Amino acid sequence: MAARKGSRKPAAAPRLGHGEFVVYPGTSGEVYDLLQRLSDAAGDSPDYGTPGLSLDRTRLTVRWFGDLPPAVQAVVDGADGVTVVVQRTDFRPGDLRAEADRLRREHADIVAAAGARPEGDGIEVLVPPAAGAPEQALAGVRSHVPLFPEVGEASPT
């Protein structure tokens, strides 16, 4: 969880691993059953991205790189009570997660936090205020994927 400059510090959120999800009040059990079946079918596939749930909790977006494997396609086809949309990602989500880890490790002085964007189109990078303007601070940082920088501080876990 990150706090943007000038904002109140958010409450700590649980750290979730790939394929894990938070249970929100007011969401039907069918959605969580579907998410669990998707996680089970996708396993630890690097092609599986962050799923998205519409605000009204009636549409689930499954983000995937490349073609869906048969087991995942069967879950999507068997969805009942929830509209499922498959969104192809520009980059393999597993590669984005690995690149975000590399950026945090190799550039810890100017990368306060980094993570794959849910859309699968690049990496969100949090640059501490002391590092200056994010674009300038990241000028020497090389990556094979687009970086989306913001100024902020990573909250302790």
ABEGO torsion letter per residue (X at the ends): XBBBBGBBBBBBBBBBBBGBBBBBBGBBAAAAAAAAAAAAAAEABAABBBBBBBAAGABBBBBBBEBBBAAAAAAAAABBGBBBBBBBBABBAAAAAAAAAAAAAAAAAABABBBBBAAGAEBBBBBBAAAEBAAAAAAABBBABBBBBBBEBBBBX
